[in-house]
Amino acid sequence: MNHFRTINTDYLRPSRTLETIEVSNNSNSTVVYLYNHEGNSFRLFHSHINFINFFKNQAESAFHFNSENELDAYLEKMKVD
């Protein structure tokens, strides 16, 4: 099972955040980027460039979750290289 922790949180508005999250297991770790829209829409990005392009309307997120529980379940089992 992976462990994850928020490294940085930027508040765009009180109910919208951009989060940088470290996901790790016993031997590896990776960083992912999360756009949290009002606590009921979570978009996850595996690269910083896709994260930036999303806000330029040039890319979509690869993963979308409707709850924190769905997001946490994904991060716990996500492949970490």
C-alpha positions as CSV (number, residue, x, y, z in Angstrom):
1,M,0.0,0.0,0.0
2,N,1.2,3.5,-0.9
3,H,1.5,6.4,1.5
4,F,0.8,9.9,0.3
5,R,1.2,13.4,1.7
6,T,0.6,16.9,0.5
7,I,3.8,18.8,-0.2
8,N,2.2,22.1,-1.2
9,T,-1.3,23.6,-1.4
10,D,-2.0,26.7,-3.4
11,Y,-5.5,28.3,-2.9
12,L,-7.0,29.7,-6.0
13,R,-10.2,30.5,-4.1
14,P,-11.3,29.3,-0.7
15,S,-12.9,26.3,-2.3
16,R,-10.5,25.5,-5.1
17,T,-6.9,24.3,-4.6
18,L,-3.9,23.1,-6.5
19,E,-2.1,20.5,-4.5
20,T,1.3,18.8,-5.0
21,I,1.3,15.3,-3.6
22,E,4.1,12.8,-3.0
23,V,3.1,9.2,-3.3
24,S,5.5,6.6,-2.0
25,N,5.9,3.0,-1.2
26,N,8.8,1.2,0.5
27,S,11.3,1.8,-2.3
28,N,10.0,4.5,-4.7
29,S,8.2,7.8,-4.8
30,T,6.6,10.1,-7.3
31,V,4.9,13.4,-7.4
32,V,1.4,14.0,-8.7
33,Y,-0.7,17.2,-9.0
34,L,-4.3,17.6,-8.0
35,Y,-6.9,20.2,-8.8
36,N,-9.6,20.1,-6.0
37,H,-12.8,21.9,-7.1
38,E,-15.0,22.6,-4.1
39,G,-14.3,19.2,-2.5
40,N,-16.5,17.3,-5.0
41,S,-14.4,17.2,-8.1
42,F,-10.8,16.0,-8.1
43,R,-8.6,16.0,-11.2
44,L,-5.3,14.2,-11.0
45,F,-2.3,14.8,-13.2
46,H,0.9,12.7,-13.4
47,S,3.0,15.4,-15.0
48,H,3.4,19.1,-14.3
49,I,3.1,20.1,-18.0
50,N,-0.4,18.4,-18.3
51,F,-1.4,20.1,-15.1
52,I,-0.4,23.5,-16.5
53,N,-2.0,22.8,-19.9
54,F,-5.3,21.9,-18.2
55,F,-5.6,25.5,-17.0
56,K,-4.8,26.8,-20.5
57,N,-7.6,24.6,-21.9
58,Q,-5.1,22.6,-23.9
59,A,-5.4,19.2,-22.0
60,E,-7.7,17.2,-19.9
61,S,-6.8,15.3,-16.8
62,A,-6.2,11.6,-17.1
63,F,-8.1,10.9,-13.9
64,H,-11.2,12.4,-12.4
65,F,-12.7,11.5,-9.0
66,N,-16.0,12.6,-7.5
67,S,-15.0,12.1,-3.9
68,E,-12.0,12.1,-1.6
69,N,-12.5,8.4,-0.8
70,E,-12.3,7.5,-4.5
71,L,-9.1,9.6,-4.8
72,D,-7.5,8.1,-1.7
73,A,-8.3,4.6,-2.9
74,Y,-6.6,5.3,-6.2
75,L,-3.5,6.8,-4.6
76,E,-3.1,3.9,-2.2
77,K,-2.9,1.4,-5.1
78,M,-1.3,3.6,-7.8
79,K,1.8,2.2,-9.4
80,V,4.8,4.1,-8.2
81,D,8.0,4.0,-10.4
